Amino acid sequence: MNPTIPPTRPIYRCGTGLASISLILFLSACSNVEDWISPKEGPPLEGDRIAILTHNRSLTADNELANQRILLPAPTPNETWPQAGGYANHAMHHIEINDSLAPAWSVDIGSGADEEERLNAQPIVAAGMVFTMDATTQVRAFDEITGQEIWSAELEPKEDDDSHIGGGLAFDDGRVFATTGFAEVVALEAKTGRELWRRNVVAPMRAAPTVRGGRVFAVTLNNQLFALNSVTGELIWRHRGLPEMTSVLGGASPAVDRGIVVVAYTSGELIALKVENGRVLWQDTLTTAGQTDVLSSLAGIRGRPIIDRDRVFAISNAGLLAAIDIRTGRRIWDREVVGIESPWVAGNYLFLLTTESEITAFSRTDGRVHWVRGLPRYENPKDLKNPIIWTGPILASDRLIVAGSNAEALAISPYSGRILGVVKMPDAVTVAPVVANGSVYFLADDAELVAYR
């Protein structure tokens, strides 16, 4: 395998849906019975065959846009990736990295994923360090240049060791903030790992916190949003959403910008509140009718919402991608598409991974599709075994980068969807990669963190 992720340089540039095994077996059995009863095949019925057991949400490119050039803004460097999704508004645009990338270092961050535990926390990069949280909620800091470990901190309470799956990390003003499955938000000193404060928030968390303007915003599994003072941990205000009994594993960190925090709940609710007092400005529900499969009936929003130039972009597992005016809550456009990964906005385009293993370029303006590229869906495509779960994308120097549970990372052209290169990972990757200071970081499920530079 080529160990580099190659770029593409166009001459133009401005600057699950997976069927269940039981269903497959059932349909196969019906076919065998039909052959036994009526061995002679009759003429096919007239008309189109329409699937009634699954809801087909496969996307197609708009004919008017198929040959239209995609013009992206020029890539710009980012020194940090301080929280999940990058910045507090989750709008990272087009990041600059080198044309060729090679492994710089790799480290073991602790406990990896297994049948009981999951790696859920995206690494963050700030103050010359890379911070990680492993599957047992242990936080570590590594030197950004060398990968050498600087400190580690165990967040598990002495009296509770039953819920290791945590939310994630965020950095602000010399502090690292962690949300945990122990229903606690913890603040650590970034230089030393010393605990500064610890706050109980009643219910476990699966989403990383968002920090901005002296406030820490944390979402719990029972759909409550807590706004805490980042210096003291004191409660400023709290908002309660509708409870939801089941949801997709993981959660969406709130997006914060322009004095507004947008929170996504597992009920499918998307709510905008004033940062200063938690007053509700507007709310929406990202669900669609005609859901026929079990997975899409889970209405949760797992992908982080994005605030970009007075618009909010969000996608739900229940099958709706929407662009919303941040001030009024009015829907500007929506599309029926299922996704659990965070969208990526750059220029006039929105890039997205769907649960159908498709990566798609949408128009930011009206939601029309420029191109769609299907990605490998199975590690063993002949036998339809070992379905691949993709995570991402991120956009860096004319490359959309995604990683998968098949232990591979792909570089994809944002201009056409063409696959540019493949890089082998140490293990399955189910946490989206991050970029800072020209380096791309991949966290594999075996807890190996690899830096490409």
Secondary structure, 3 states (H helix, E strand, C coil): CCCCCCCCCCCCCCCCCCCCHHHHHHHHHHHHHHHHHCCCCCCCCCCCCCCCCCCCCCCCCCCCCCCCCCCCCCCECCCCECECCECCCCCCCCECCCCCCCEEEEEECCCCCCCCCCCCCCCEEECCEEEEECCCCEEEEEECCCCCEEEEEECCCCCCCCCCCCCEEEEECCEEEEECCCCEEEEEECCCCCEEEEEECCCCCCCCCEEECCEEEEECCCCEEEEEECCCCCEEEEEECCCCCCCCCCCCCCEEECCEEEEECCCCEEEEEECCCCCEEEEEECCCCCCCCCHHHCCCCCCCCEEECCEEEEECCCCCEEEEECCCCCEEEEECCCCCCCCEEECCEEEEECCCCEEEEEECCCCCEEEEEECCCEEECCCCEEECCEEEEEEECCCEEEEECCCEEEEECCCCCCEEEEEECCCCCCCCCEEECCEEEEECCCCEEEEEC
